[in-house]
Amino acid sequence: MPTAAPAGGFTPPIYPYARLDALKTRAADAPGGIVDLSIGTPNDPVPGIVVKALAEAGPGSAGYPRAIGGPVLRGAAAGWMERTFGVVVDPVQVVNCIGTKELVASLPHLLRLRDPSRDTVLYPAVSYPTYAMGAALGGCRAVPVPLDDDWHLDLSAVAEEDAARALLLWLNEPGNPTGSQSAPAPMAAAVEWAGARGVIVASDECYVEFNWDDAGEPVPGATALSVDVDGVLAVHSLSKRSNMAGYRCGFLAGDGDLVAYLGSVRTHAGMMVPGPIQAAAAAAWADDEHVEVQRVRYAERRRYAKSRLGDVGLLDAGGPSSFYLWARSADPAENGWGVTARLAEGGMLVAAGDLYGDGGANHVRIALVQPLERIELAFDRLAVATPRTLATGGSQP
Ligand SMILES: Cc1ncc(COP(=O)(O)O)c(C=O)c1O
């Protein structure tokens, strides 16, 4: 018999993407089928070198893997940090995780155990929902930090009381869902702000290789570890970079004491990346060629989709980076759910912006994870009908 949580107990909210289920069914009825641009899950091929490494590692993987990651994997991750950012990280300052979502969800809990004197998690007000969920799961206060016009953190808006109680500050640039650009100046400002207040920084840099300028030219992204290592963790994932979301592998690197603590607790808890996945992940971190191919794919889709927004009554309202477009209606009366419902009628499923925080309520996120021809089909179908004849209102499931 199901048992409700006792009064004051935690009841998880509906999973954000489950709120799209009804519209997903509507979109599936469109001629040619649904073009699902809602979840940021890769649909492009897993690199061949990765598949090969996975297959070859299987027979030798009878024993338990190291929770923190074996030396080959940690070395490959450190090598990638040096190639990408020019930052030298000792492989002992790297700990692997089973995809970064579990890390994001568990980090406040683990850090709070280490320092019970602080109880607040600061995170971008419009962002990946797991930052706030991790705070809740760790028994912490989740305090959103407002964003400026370029979707970077506006730390001047944080109340001094919240700053004094802050255990952790999340950064995420390039930003999901806003497409904010990863750039050295905002990164440095945030790390310095946190350092001056004794707040640990966790910089989620999982989209860093999909960083463009306003003209759509690729530009190097920044890591928080180039600003400081003390009290700073950089978080990286193979899910987006290498189309390996199904493999579940990422890492954190940075402050030696924090990494050693997290590695130890995670070892006690048995948070292990399976051995064959570690081998596949090491192959992926050691290779940049497949990332270049993926970067070209996303750049092409970004350019195309951006050029079609006006045809479906939308305006580009986000930054230039990541593989998301952050858009809003040209009609100020139409909110994010209104746009999502209207596009779903025409077979394109996008994510309503309030899945990422109340500040996103007037926006939608378009994940450019389908092949270009499917994205073209989605825009063509919608553009045939004028945006207004497709309008179905702004109700929210
Ligand atoms: C900003 C951000 N961080 C972390 C993740 C988690 O990725 P994974 O668990 O696949 O590493 C995602 C996934 O969408 C994300 O958008």
The ligand as an SDF file (V2000), in Angstrom:
LIG
                    3D

 16 16  0  0  0  0  0  0  0  0999 V2000
   24.0560   21.8880  -16.9870 C   0  0  0  0  0  0  0  0  0  0  0  0
   24.0350   20.4090  -16.8840 C   0  0  0  0  0  0  0  0  0  0  0  0
   24.7900   19.8220  -15.9610 N   0  0  0  0  0  0  0  0  0  0  0  0
   24.8200   18.4930  -15.8010 C   0  0  0  0  0  0  0  0  0  0  0  0
   24.0500   17.6820  -16.6160 C   0  0  0  0  0  0  0  0  0  0  0  0
   24.0920   16.2030  -16.3740 C   0  0  0  0  0  0  0  0  0  0  0  0
   24.6860   15.4960  -17.3970 O   0  0  0  0  0  0  0  0  0  0  0  0
   25.2140   14.0320  -17.1720 P   0  0  0  0  0  0  0  0  0  0  0  0
   24.6070   13.4850  -15.9180 O   0  0  0  0  0  0  0  0  0  0  0  0
   24.7480   13.2690  -18.3360 O   0  0  0  0  0  0  0  0  0  0  0  0
   26.6980   14.1260  -17.0570 O   0  0  0  0  0  0  0  0  0  0  0  0
   23.2490   18.2460  -17.6040 C   0  0  0  0  0  0  0  0  0  0  0  0
   22.4050   17.4110  -18.4420 C   0  0  0  0  0  0  0  0  0  0  0  0
   21.5770   17.8500  -19.1920 O   0  0  0  0  0  0  0  0  0  0  0  0
   23.2520   19.6490  -17.7440 C   0  0  0  0  0  0  0  0  0  0  0  0
   22.5240   20.2700  -18.6820 O   0  0  0  0  0  0  0  0  0  0  0  0
  1  2  1  0
  2  3  1  0
  2 15  2  0
  3  4  2  0
  4  5  1  0
  5  6  1  0
  5 12  2  0
  6  7  1  0
  7  8  1  0
  8  9  2  0
  8 10  1  0
  8 11  1  0
 12 13  1  0
 12 15  1  0
 13 14  2  0
 15 16  1  0
M  END
$$$$
